[in-house]
Amino acid sequence: MSVGRNDPCPCGSGKKYKRCHGAESLTLRPEVARANALKAVDQELSSRLLRFARTPRTRQALEVLLKNIERDESRLPADQRIDLSWLRPELGIE
């Protein structure tokens, strides 16, 4: 009897076979493996940058920078503006 990828793993872990012992039988194509590695690096870098940006000194500098950008961008056409609205809540800047 064969086990389907989405069936419970026979080892009894409660996980799907594909997420447990079935994962061992999968070999990733080189481009998929590289994409996964790059994604992991990107996530780690993003996390480190946000931790750095949340330090008090950096946060103050970013606050000034955001004010200047917002002031200067108001003169640009809408399609040339950079959307940094996500950054304020991430850093706790009002």
C-alpha positions in Angstrom: 0.0 0.0 0.0 1.4 3.4 -1.0 1.1 6.6 1.0 -0.2 9.7 -0.8 1.6 13.0 -0.3 -1.4 14.5 1.5 -2.1 11.4 3.7 -1.0 11.4 7.3 2.6 10.1 7.7 2.8 6.5 8.7 5.3 7.4 11.4 2.4 8.7 13.6 3.7 12.3 13.8 0.3 13.7 12.7 2.0 15.6 9.9 1.2 15.1 6.2 3.5 12.7 4.6 4.9 15.4 2.3 5.9 17.5 5.3 7.4 14.6 7.3 9.1 11.6 5.8 8.0 12.3 2.2 10.1 15.5 2.2 13.2 13.3 2.3 12.4 11.8 -1.0 12.0 15.1 -2.8 14.9 16.6 -4.6 14.7 20.2 -5.5 15.7 21.5 -8.9 18.7 23.8 -8.6 16.8 26.9 -9.4 14.1 26.1 -6.8 16.8 25.5 -4.2 18.5 28.7 -5.0 15.2 30.7 -4.8 14.6 29.1 -1.4 18.0 30.1 -0.2 17.6 33.7 -1.5 14.3 34.0 0.2 15.8 32.9 3.5 18.6 35.4 3.1 16.1 38.2 2.2 14.0 37.4 5.3 17.0 37.4 7.6 18.3 40.7 6.1 14.8 42.3 6.5 14.6 41.2 10.1 18.1 42.6 10.9 17.4 45.9 9.1 14.2 46.4 11.1 15.9 45.7 14.3 18.6 48.2 13.4 16.0 50.8 12.4 14.2 50.4 15.7 17.2 51.5 17.7 16.6 55.0 19.2 19.3 56.9 17.4 18.4 55.3 14.0 14.7 55.8 14.6 15.3 59.6 15.1 17.3 59.9 12.0 14.7 58.0 10.0 11.9 60.2 11.4 13.8 63.3 10.0 14.5 61.5 6.7 10.8 60.5 6.3 9.7 64.1 6.9 12.1 65.4 4.3 11.1 62.7 1.8 7.4 63.5 2.3 8.0 67.2 1.9 10.1 66.7 -1.3 7.9 64.1 -2.8 4.8 66.3 -2.7 6.4 68.1 -5.7 6.7 64.9 -7.7 4.1 63.3 -9.9 2.3 60.4 -8.2 3.9 57.8 -10.3 7.4 58.8 -9.2 6.7 58.8 -5.5 8.0 56.0 -3.2 5.4 54.5 -0.9 7.0 54.4 2.6 3.7 54.4 4.5 4.4 50.9 5.8 7.6 52.1 7.5 6.0 54.5 10.1 3.9 51.8 11.9 6.9 49.3 11.7 9.0 51.8 13.5 6.3 53.2 15.8 6.6 56.7 14.2 3.4 58.8 14.0 
